[in-house]
């Protein structure tokens, strides 16, 4: 569940600061604001990690399966200014991609993230200067015209789109009987309608260019199970819809060279998630419950998603479409 604690947007949220006992649910207090860790960029610059939310960037082995190599592909990732979307974007460069579009709601943040990716890979010997191109764009995935315009801008710059990952999404936690209607509509607009707009506009370009492509929609294990103790019925429903949307598009485009799959993370210990969970006794209790419900006994490291996303985006999954890959430490297996 990649956005279990915060939305992939510029508006951070936090769990209400209370103990969650039996029969109660973790919920949202709109008065509590949890800013994105201000020191993240500084921490990244002082370390050798390269990724704000993942482990070490591995040197390329002498031999590897060629179909996993992303060289020559134009990759587009939404919700990629930070968080798991940023992880995915960086992973594509690490896997050989040389043209990357980072999309997020705020154009300045998107471009800053793009410059940071380029700088890190060049300064740490992972790419020669000028070998890779990374650019940021501002886009509102819930706005049809914004999505269409941005996809066309990317095509004009690089001539095609080979891989599209939609990681933009939001989550809030309210008991169902208290959930504000405007919030529900906004969540559905971003998570469901936004996924449709992004997939459709990328597919239009792939079809027009008669170029095979891979589309990956980031869903969640919440599309398959009901998470506890937090109350998030609209979010769960939206992610189930994203999984079914991907299957439907996969069938429609299966004979036309476009594969569509979903990647469903479980609980991921991103920098912001850890900060939210560790700042209060109730957050620590919630983390302990999540870990207890996960057979592997821990939250996922963001880097645990790297292999799955490269598989789905690359030619290694040439005969895989309409599938939901769940990376959750076994949470949905019980």
Number of C-alpha atoms within 10 A of each C-alpha: 23 29 24 20 26 25 20 24 19 14 12 17 24 23 25 19 16 14 16 18 12 7 6 13 19 23 20 20 16 12 9 13 12 17 15 19 12 8 9 15 13 10 14 16 15 10 11 13 17 22 27 22 22 24 14 11 17 10 9 11 6 5 6 9 7 11 13 18 20 25 17 11 22 23 26 27 28 32 29 30 32 22 25 28 25 26 23 27 29 27 22 27 24 21 18 18 21 20 21 27 26 30 33 30 20 17 17 14 20 26 21 15 24 25 15 19 23 23 15 19 20 16 11 13 10 18 18 11 13 9 13 17 18 21 20 26 22 21 24 22 29 22 15 17 14 15 23 19 13 21 24 18 13 21 17 10 10 15 13 21 27 23 26 23 30 26 27 30 27 22 24 27 25 22 17 11 6 8 17 11 9 8 14 16 12 14 22 21 18 20 28 24 20 23 28 21 21 28 23 17 19 27 29 15 20 22 16 9 13 12 15 17 27 28 27 26 28 29 35 30 25 24 21 17 15 15 19 14 17 21 21 23 18 20 26 22 18 25 26 19 19 25 25 18 20 27 19 14 21 23 15 13 15 16 9 16 16 24 30 31 28 28 23 25 25 26 28 25 20 23 17 19 22 16 16 22 20 15 11 15 14 19 24 16 16 22 20 16 14 20 18 14 18 21 15 13 15 18 21 21 15 23 21 16 23 18 12 16 19 19 16 26 27 22 18 16 15 17 8 17 23 20 18 24 18 21 21 24 20 14 21 18 9 8
